[in-house]
Amino acid sequence: MAVRPDGSSVALPEIYGQAGRQAFRILPDAKGLVYVPRDNQGDFWILDFSTKKSRPVAHLTDVTRIQSFDITPDGKQIVFDRLRENSDIVLIDLPSR
């Protein structure tokens, strides 16, 4: 599932993201992966590549369908859209590493 620049394989834990849409983003510093788990409409999780462990980073209480998201170039915020009438634009600050 993953390879280093030299082509050697990297063992990663199994994560299950949403199918058929943009369900994950690699952090700008390439030290982790932010994703929305499958069957979960209100959480963002991060997989730390060095520890190979996942943890939640944000939970939305007003659950709606997240279509896509991205990480700001400085790696500090998640920008996302969601399907819901009368919704607002929301920025989530990622915790410092």
CNS distance restraints for C-alpha pairs under 8 A (distance, minus, plus):
assign (resid   1 and name CA) (resid   9 and name CA) 7.81 0.50 0.50
assign (resid   1 and name CA) (resid  10 and name CA) 7.57 0.50 0.50
assign (resid   1 and name CA) (resid  11 and name CA) 7.76 0.50 0.50
assign (resid   1 and name CA) (resid  12 and name CA) 7.57 0.50 0.50
assign (resid   2 and name CA) (resid   9 and name CA) 5.92 0.50 0.50
assign (resid   2 and name CA) (resid  10 and name CA) 5.29 0.50 0.50
assign (resid   2 and name CA) (resid  11 and name CA) 7.12 0.50 0.50
assign (resid   2 and name CA) (resid  12 and name CA) 7.35 0.50 0.50
assign (resid   3 and name CA) (resid   7 and name CA) 5.43 0.50 0.50
assign (resid   3 and name CA) (resid   8 and name CA) 5.45 0.50 0.50
assign (resid   3 and name CA) (resid   9 and name CA) 4.37 0.50 0.50
assign (resid   3 and name CA) (resid  10 and name CA) 5.34 0.50 0.50
assign (resid   4 and name CA) (resid   8 and name CA) 5.44 0.50 0.50
assign (resid   4 and name CA) (resid   9 and name CA) 6.30 0.50 0.50
assign (resid   4 and name CA) (resid  10 and name CA) 6.72 0.50 0.50
assign (resid  12 and name CA) (resid  49 and name CA) 7.89 0.50 0.50
assign (resid  12 and name CA) (resid  52 and name CA) 6.31 0.50 0.50
assign (resid  13 and name CA) (resid  52 and name CA) 6.37 0.50 0.50
assign (resid  13 and name CA) (resid  53 and name CA) 7.55 0.50 0.50
assign (resid  15 and name CA) (resid  37 and name CA) 7.39 0.50 0.50
assign (resid  16 and name CA) (resid  37 and name CA) 5.62 0.50 0.50
assign (resid  16 and name CA) (resid  38 and name CA) 5.45 0.50 0.50
assign (resid  17 and name CA) (resid  23 and name CA) 5.65 0.50 0.50
assign (resid  17 and name CA) (resid  24 and name CA) 7.25 0.50 0.50
assign (resid  17 and name CA) (resid  35 and name CA) 6.51 0.50 0.50
assign (resid  17 and name CA) (resid  36 and name CA) 5.65 0.50 0.50
assign (resid  17 and name CA) (resid  37 and name CA) 4.40 0.50 0.50
assign (resid  17 and name CA) (resid  38 and name CA) 4.51 0.50 0.50
assign (resid  18 and name CA) (resid  22 and name CA) 7.75 0.50 0.50
assign (resid  18 and name CA) (resid  23 and name CA) 5.43 0.50 0.50
assign (resid  18 and name CA) (resid  36 and name CA) 6.58 0.50 0.50
assign (resid  18 and name CA) (resid  37 and name CA) 6.11 0.50 0.50
assign (resid  18 and name CA) (resid  38 and name CA) 4.44 0.50 0.50
assign (resid  18 and name CA) (resid  39 and name CA) 7.14 0.50 0.50
assign (resid  19 and name CA) (resid  23 and name CA) 7.18 0.50 0.50
assign (resid  19 and name CA) (resid  38 and name CA) 7.49 0.50 0.50
assign (resid  21 and name CA) (resid  67 and name CA) 6.80 0.50 0.50
assign (resid  21 and name CA) (resid  68 and name CA) 6.86 0.50 0.50
assign (resid  22 and name CA) (resid  67 and name CA) 7.23 0.50 0.50
assign (resid  22 and name CA) (resid  68 and name CA) 5.25 0.50 0.50
assign (resid  22 and name CA) (resid  69 and name CA) 7.09 0.50 0.50
assign (resid  23 and name CA) (resid  35 and name CA) 5.59 0.50 0.50
assign (resid  23 and name CA) (resid  36 and name CA) 5.62 0.50 0.50
assign (resid  23 and name CA) (resid  37 and name CA) 7.83 0.50 0.50
assign (resid  23 and name CA) (resid  68 and name CA) 6.87 0.50 0.50
assign (resid  23 and name CA) (resid  69 and name CA) 7.73 0.50 0.50
assign (resid  24 and name CA) (resid  33 and name CA) 6.70 0.50 0.50
assign (resid  24 and name CA) (resid  34 and name CA) 5.51 0.50 0.50
assign (resid  24 and name CA) (resid  35 and name CA) 4.16 0.50 0.50
assign (resid  24 and name CA) (resid  36 and name CA) 6.65 0.50 0.50
assign (resid  24 and name CA) (resid  69 and name CA) 7.96 0.50 0.50
assign (resid  25 and name CA) (resid  33 and name CA) 5.66 0.50 0.50
assign (resid  25 and name CA) (resid  34 and name CA) 5.29 0.50 0.50
assign (resid  25 and name CA) (resid  35 and name CA) 6.49 0.50 0.50
assign (resid  25 and name CA) (resid  69 and name CA) 7.98 0.50 0.50
assign (resid  25 and name CA) (resid  70 and name CA) 6.51 0.50 0.50
assign (resid  25 and name CA) (resid  71 and name CA) 7.04 0.50 0.50
assign (resid  26 and name CA) (resid  30 and name CA) 5.97 0.50 0.50
assign (resid  26 and name CA) (resid  31 and name CA) 7.75 0.50 0.50
assign (resid  26 and name CA) (resid  32 and name CA) 5.93 0.50 0.50
assign (resid  26 and name CA) (resid  33 and name CA) 4.39 0.50 0.50
assign (resid  26 and name CA) (resid  34 and name CA) 6.27 0.50 0.50
assign (resid  27 and name CA) (resid  31 and name CA) 6.35 0.50 0.50
assign (resid  27 and name CA) (resid  32 and name CA) 5.49 0.50 0.50
assign (resid  27 and name CA) (resid  33 and name CA) 5.82 0.50 0.50
assign (resid  27 and name CA) (resid  34 and name CA) 7.00 0.50 0.50
assign (resid  27 and name CA) (resid  71 and name CA) 6.85 0.50 0.50
assign (resid  27 and name CA) (resid  75 and name CA) 6.03 0.50 0.50
assign (resid  28 and name CA) (resid  71 and name CA) 7.73 0.50 0.50
assign (resid  28 and name CA) (resid  73 and name CA) 6.15 0.50 0.50
assign (resid  28 and name CA) (resid  74 and name CA) 6.93 0.50 0.50
assign (resid  28 and name CA) (resid  75 and name CA) 5.78 0.50 0.50
assign (resid  29 and name CA) (resid  75 and name CA) 7.45 0.50 0.50
assign (resid  31 and name CA) (resid  48 and name CA) 6.34 0.50 0.50
assign (resid  31 and name CA) (resid  49 and name CA) 5.59 0.50 0.50
assign (resid  31 and name CA) (resid  50 and name CA) 7.12 0.50 0.50
assign (resid  32 and name CA) (resid  46 and name CA) 6.55 0.50 0.50
assign (resid  32 and name CA) (resid  47 and name CA) 5.37 0.50 0.50
assign (resid  32 and name CA) (resid  48 and name CA) 4.51 0.50 0.50
assign (resid  32 and name CA) (resid  49 and name CA) 5.11 0.50 0.50
assign (resid  33 and name CA) (resid  46 and name CA) 5.44 0.50 0.50
assign (resid  33 and name CA) (resid  47 and name CA) 5.02 0.50 0.50
assign (resid  33 and name CA) (resid  48 and name CA) 6.71 0.50 0.50
assign (resid  33 and name CA) (resid  49 and name CA) 7.51 0.50 0.50
assign (resid  34 and name CA) (resid  44 and name CA) 6.76 0.50 0.50
assign (resid  34 and name CA) (resid  45 and name CA) 5.60 0.50 0.50
assign (resid  34 and name CA) (resid  46 and name CA) 4.33 0.50 0.50
assign (resid  34 and name CA) (resid  47 and name CA) 6.40 0.50 0.50
assign (resid  35 and name CA) (resid  44 and name CA) 5.72 0.50 0.50
assign (resid  35 and name CA) (resid  45 and name CA) 5.32 0.50 0.50
assign (resid  35 and name CA) (resid  46 and name CA) 6.23 0.50 0.50
assign (resid  35 and name CA) (resid  47 and name CA) 7.92 0.50 0.50
assign (resid  36 and name CA) (resid  40 and name CA) 6.90 0.50 0.50
assign (resid  36 and name CA) (resid  41 and name CA) 7.51 0.50 0.50
assign (resid  36 and name CA) (resid  42 and name CA) 7.99 0.50 0.50
assign (resid  36 and name CA) (resid  43 and name CA) 6.11 0.50 0.50
assign (resid  36 and name CA) (resid  44 and name CA) 4.93 0.50 0.50
assign (resid  36 and name CA) (resid  45 and name CA) 6.18 0.50 0.50
assign (resid  37 and name CA) (resid  41 and name CA) 7.93 0.50 0.50
assign (resid  37 and name CA) (resid  43 and name CA) 7.31 0.50 0.50
assign (resid  37 and name CA) (resid  44 and name CA) 7.35 0.50 0.50
assign (resid  37 and name CA) (resid  45 and name CA) 7.32 0.50 0.50
assign (resid  41 and name CA) (resid  63 and name CA) 5.88 0.50 0.50
assign (resid  41 and name CA) (resid  64 and name CA) 5.98 0.50 0.50
assign (resid  41 and name CA) (resid  65 and name CA) 5.53 0.50 0.50
assign (resid  41 and name CA) (resid  66 and name CA) 6.52 0.50 0.50
assign (resid  42 and name CA) (resid  59 and name CA) 5.58 0.50 0.50
assign (resid  42 and name CA) (resid  60 and name CA) 4.71 0.50 0.50
assign (resid  42 and name CA) (resid  61 and name CA) 6.87 0.50 0.50
assign (resid  42 and name CA) (resid  62 and name CA) 7.41 0.50 0.50
assign (resid  42 and name CA) (resid  63 and name CA) 5.08 0.50 0.50
assign (resid  42 and name CA) (resid  64 and name CA) 6.74 0.50 0.50
assign (resid  42 and name CA) (resid  65 and name CA) 7.71 0.50 0.50
assign (resid  42 and name CA) (resid  66 and name CA) 7.71 0.50 0.50
assign (resid  43 and name CA) (resid  56 and name CA) 7.01 0.50 0.50
assign (resid  43 and name CA) (resid  57 and name CA) 7.62 0.50 0.50
assign (resid  43 and name CA) (resid  58 and name CA) 5.58 0.50 0.50
assign (resid  43 and name CA) (resid  59 and name CA) 4.42 0.50 0.50
assign (resid  43 and name CA) (resid  60 and name CA) 6.13 0.50 0.50
assign (resid  44 and name CA) (resid  56 and name CA) 5.99 0.50 0.50
assign (resid  44 and name CA) (resid  57 and name CA) 5.72 0.50 0.50
assign (resid  44 and name CA) (resid  58 and name CA) 5.15 0.50 0.50
assign (resid  44 and name CA) (resid  59 and name CA) 6.55 0.50 0.50
assign (resid  45 and name CA) (resid  54 and name CA) 6.57 0.50 0.50
assign (resid  45 and name CA) (resid  55 and name CA) 5.52 0.50 0.50
assign (resid  45 and name CA) (resid  56 and name CA) 4.18 0.50 0.50
assign (resid  45 and name CA) (resid  57 and name CA) 5.31 0.50 0.50
assign (resid  45 and name CA) (resid  58 and name CA) 7.03 0.50 0.50
assign (resid  46 and name CA) (resid  54 and name CA) 5.42 0.50 0.50
assign (resid  46 and name CA) (resid  55 and name CA) 5.60 0.50 0.50
assign (resid  46 and name CA) (resid  56 and name CA) 6.29 0.50 0.50
assign (resid  46 and name CA) (resid  57 and name CA) 6.54 0.50 0.50
assign (resid  47 and name CA) (resid  52 and name CA) 6.36 0.50 0.50
assign (resid  47 and name CA) (resid  53 and name CA) 5.62 0.50 0.50
assign (resid  47 and name CA) (resid  54 and name CA) 4.23 0.50 0.50
assign (resid  47 and name CA) (resid  55 and name CA) 6.73 0.50 0.50
assign (resid  48 and name CA) (resid  52 and name CA) 5.39 0.50 0.50
assign (resid  48 and name CA) (resid  53 and name CA) 5.67 0.50 0.50
assign (resid  48 and name CA) (resid  54 and name CA) 6.32 0.50 0.50
assign (resid  49 and name CA) (resid  53 and name CA) 7.51 0.50 0.50
assign (resid  57 and name CA) (resid  94 and name CA) 6.89 0.50 0.50
assign (resid  57 and name CA) (resid  95 and name CA) 7.50 0.50 0.50
assign (resid  58 and name CA) (resid  92 and name CA) 7.53 0.50 0.50
assign (resid  64 and name CA) (resid  82 and name CA) 6.29 0.50 0.50
assign (resid  64 and name CA) (resid  83 and name CA) 6.21 0.50 0.50
assign (resid  64 and name CA) (resid  84 and name CA) 6.55 0.50 0.50
assign (resid  65 and name CA) (resid  82 and name CA) 5.34 0.50 0.50
assign (resid  65 and name CA) (resid  83 and name CA) 5.34 0.50 0.50
assign (resid  65 and name CA) (resid  84 and name CA) 7.70 0.50 0.50
assign (resid  66 and name CA) (resid  80 and name CA) 7.06 0.50 0.50
assign (resid  66 and name CA) (resid  81 and name CA) 5.85 0.50 0.50
assign (resid  66 and name CA) (resid  82 and name CA) 4.16 0.50 0.50
assign (resid  66 and name CA) (resid  83 and name CA) 6.44 0.50 0.50
assign (resid  67 and name CA) (resid  80 and name CA) 7.64 0.50 0.50
assign (resid  67 and name CA) (resid  81 and name CA) 5.97 0.50 0.50
assign (resid  67 and name CA) (resid  82 and name CA) 5.51 0.50 0.50
assign (resid  67 and name CA) (resid  83 and name CA) 6.97 0.50 0.50
assign (resid  68 and name CA) (resid  80 and name CA) 5.84 0.50 0.50
assign (resid  68 and name CA) (resid  81 and name CA) 5.99 0.50 0.50
assign (resid  68 and name CA) (resid  82 and name CA) 7.57 0.50 0.50
assign (resid  69 and name CA) (resid  78 and name CA) 6.83 0.50 0.50
assign (resid  69 and name CA) (resid  79 and name CA) 5.47 0.50 0.50
assign (resid  69 and name CA) (resid  80 and name CA) 4.01 0.50 0.50
assign (resid  69 and name CA) (resid  81 and name CA) 6.47 0.50 0.50
assign (resid  70 and name CA) (resid  78 and name CA) 5.84 0.50 0.50
assign (resid  70 and name CA) (resid  79 and name CA) 5.30 0.50 0.50
assign (resid  70 and name CA) (resid  80 and name CA) 6.39 0.50 0.50
assign (resid  71 and name CA) (resid  75 and name CA) 5.85 0.50 0.50
assign (resid  71 and name CA) (resid  76 and name CA) 7.38 0.50 0.50
assign (resid  71 and name CA) (resid  77 and name CA) 5.82 0.50 0.50
assign (resid  71 and name CA) (resid  78 and name CA) 4.72 0.50 0.50
assign (resid  71 and name CA) (resid  79 and name CA) 6.12 0.50 0.50
assign (resid  72 and name CA) (resid  76 and name CA) 6.42 0.50 0.50
assign (resid  72 and name CA) (resid  77 and name CA) 5.50 0.50 0.50
assign (resid  72 and name CA) (resid  78 and name CA) 6.43 0.50 0.50
assign (resid  72 and name CA) (resid  79 and name CA) 7.12 0.50 0.50
assign (resid  75 and name CA) (resid  94 and name CA) 7.38 0.50 0.50
assign (resid  76 and name CA) (resid  92 and name CA) 7.99 0.50 0.50
assign (resid  76 and name CA) (resid  93 and name CA) 5.36 0.50 0.50
assign (resid  76 and name CA) (resid  94 and name CA) 4.80 0.50 0.50
assign (resid  76 and name CA) (resid  95 and name CA) 7.25 0.50 0.50
assign (resid  76 and name CA) (resid  96 and name CA) 7.70 0.50 0.50
assign (resid  77 and name CA) (resid  91 and name CA) 6.16 0.50 0.50
assign (resid  77 and name CA) (resid  92 and name CA) 5.07 0.50 0.50
assign (resid  77 and name CA) (resid  93 and name CA) 4.36 0.50 0.50
assign (resid  77 and name CA) (resid  94 and name CA) 5.32 0.50 0.50
assign (resid  78 and name CA) (resid  91 and name CA) 5.96 0.50 0.50
assign (resid  78 and name CA) (resid  92 and name CA) 5.21 0.50 0.50
assign (resid  78 and name CA) (resid  93 and name CA) 6.76 0.50 0.50
assign (resid  78 and name CA) (resid  94 and name CA) 7.16 0.50 0.50
assign (resid  79 and name CA) (resid  90 and name CA) 6.95 0.50 0.50
assign (resid  79 and name CA) (resid  91 and name CA) 5.56 0.50 0.50
assign (resid  79 and name CA) (resid  92 and name CA) 7.07 0.50 0.50
assign (resid  80 and name CA) (resid  89 and name CA) 7.92 0.50 0.50
assign (resid  80 and name CA) (resid  90 and name CA) 7.35 0.50 0.50
assign (resid  80 and name CA) (resid  91 and name CA) 7.76 0.50 0.50
assign (resid  81 and name CA) (resid  89 and name CA) 7.49 0.50 0.50
assign (resid  82 and name CA) (resid  87 and name CA) 7.81 0.50 0.50
